[in-house]
């Protein structure tokens, strides 16, 4: 079952990569790649520091399951595409409006209701004991999903407007992993603070 | 940055932009089918379906203009 779900997710992510290329060209692939790096760094940090949650027996890359990295990238990309259609804005436009950021955050919150109960059911993700949940949805995840997405979108939109290509790539190479780690650490701290 | 040539109008259409959301809809459908057939969750109907409802509504919303247009076209033809 786990392998089927992992391979299905990887296949969907491959389709999304083709979509990103077709729709946005090299910038689209770069965007998706940055998202995958974000997910990879974050999930490895979560596993290595043993915070927030653990995983079942899945295909790994580094310390964390590949699925963890892929699902973040795939989900954020879907959220952005959906929000672009709903708002008429494009990620290549001027900096995203508050409405864009709100909708992309709400989309990610809605994903919690799908992902978390299902991953728990198939034992692919295991939140720490005592994690507060309602209808299978960890309360902290309702903050966690959008709170990674919105800063990333803002960061991406700002940095891709940096004129120098080398400077842009350097800044992204540094800030994306920092964001990933800061988010995971910050969310773990918040979870402890709130006893969620 | 250069984009691949797209002479096909579909690839710049709203429907093409929604392709990733369609994939997510398929993923949701797969999960629901698995829950109803193979997985046998202990959760009741409310616990199983209610959390998915916001996402289901969100995924349907962008398609409403197509539904309205189709309904209008059908009504105009008749």
Contacts between the chains, C-beta under 8 A, distances in Angstrom:
chain1	res1	chain2	res2	distance
A	1	B	34	7.8
A	1	B	38	7.4
A	8	B	27	7.2
A	8	B	30	6.8
A	9	B	27	7.5
A	12	B	23	4.8
A	12	B	24	8.0
A	12	B	26	7.7
A	12	B	27	6.4
A	15	B	19	7.6
A	15	B	23	6.1
A	16	B	20	5.2
A	16	B	23	6.8
A	19	B	16	7.8
A	19	B	19	5.4
A	19	B	20	5.9
A	21	B	4	6.6
A	22	B	4	6.5
A	22	B	6	7.1
A	22	B	11	5.5
A	22	B	16	7.8
A	23	B	11	6.8
A	23	B	12	7.9
A	23	B	16	6.9
A	23	B	17	6.8
A	24	B	3	6.8
A	25	B	1	5.8
A	25	B	2	6.0
A	25	B	3	3.5
A	25	B	4	5.6
A	26	B	1	4.9
A	26	B	2	6.8
A	26	B	3	7.9
A	27	B	1	4.6
A	27	B	3	7.9
A	74	B	20	7.9
A	75	B	24	7.9
A	77	B	20	6.0
A	78	B	20	4.2
A	78	B	21	5.8
A	78	B	23	7.3
A	78	B	24	5.1
A	81	B	17	5.6
A	81	B	18	7.0
A	81	B	19	7.7
A	81	B	20	4.7
A	81	B	21	6.4
A	82	B	18	7.2
A	82	B	20	7.5
A	82	B	21	4.9
A	82	B	58	7.2
A	82	B	59	7.8
A	82	B	62	6.6
A	84	B	17	6.2
A	85	B	14	5.8
A	85	B	17	5.2
A	85	B	18	5.8
A	85	B	21	7.8
A	85	B	62	4.8
A	86	B	61	7.0
A	86	B	62	6.2
A	106	B	58	7.6
A	107	B	58	6.1
A	109	B	54	7.6
A	110	B	54	4.2
A	110	B	55	4.1
A	110	B	58	5.1
A	111	B	55	6.2
A	112	B	51	7.7
A	113	B	50	7.9
A	113	B	51	3.4
A	113	B	52	5.6
A	113	B	53	7.3
A	113	B	54	5.7
A	113	B	55	5.8
A	114	B	28	5.9
A	114	B	31	6.9
A	114	B	51	7.1
A	114	B	52	5.4
A	114	B	55	4.9
A	116	B	51	7.8
A	117	B	43	7.5
A	117	B	47	7.7
A	117	B	48	7.6
A	117	B	51	5.5
A	118	B	31	5.0
A	118	B	35	7.5
A	121	B	35	7.1
A	121	B	39	5.9
A	121	B	41	5.4
A	121	B	43	7.9
A	122	B	39	7.0
A	135	B	46	7.7
A	135	B	47	5.2
A	135	B	50	5.8
A	135	B	51	4.7
A	136	B	43	7.0
A	136	B	47	6.6
A	136	B	51	6.1
A	137	B	51	5.5
